[in-house]
Amino acid sequence: MAYMSSILNLTVQQLRQAADLKEQIADLENQLNHLVGSTTQSVAAPAPKKKGGMSAAGKARIVAAQKARWAKVKAAKPAVAPAPKKKGGMSAAGRARIAAAAKARWAKAKAAGKNTL
């Protein structure tokens, strides 16, 4: 953190000078490594992370196995068409009973004088 605050306090000219010095140091390190016979870089770049972890052949095997499982499940079920769903859940007689009960309630309420309509 102290490094960042010191960079923020530098002038543009000082920043350019620091960048030039860094480049010179890197060049000198490369020359030294070349003379000594070392092939390693002074600052090794991290290896790129491998994305995924499965080959195309591995994915194909998984897909084939899943398709086989689904085929097995579908073969086990009988090929019978589903019955059509019934619309409405009340018979005409049930509807008539409810209507009669509602009429009786209204008649009772009117007779008692509690008509609030």
ABEGO torsion letter per residue (X at the ends): XAAAAAAAABBAAAAAAAAAAAAAAAAAAAAAAAAAGBABBABBBBBBBBBEABBAAAAAAAAAAAAAAAAAAAAABBBBBBBBBBBEABBAAAAAAAAAAAAAAAAAAAAAGABAX
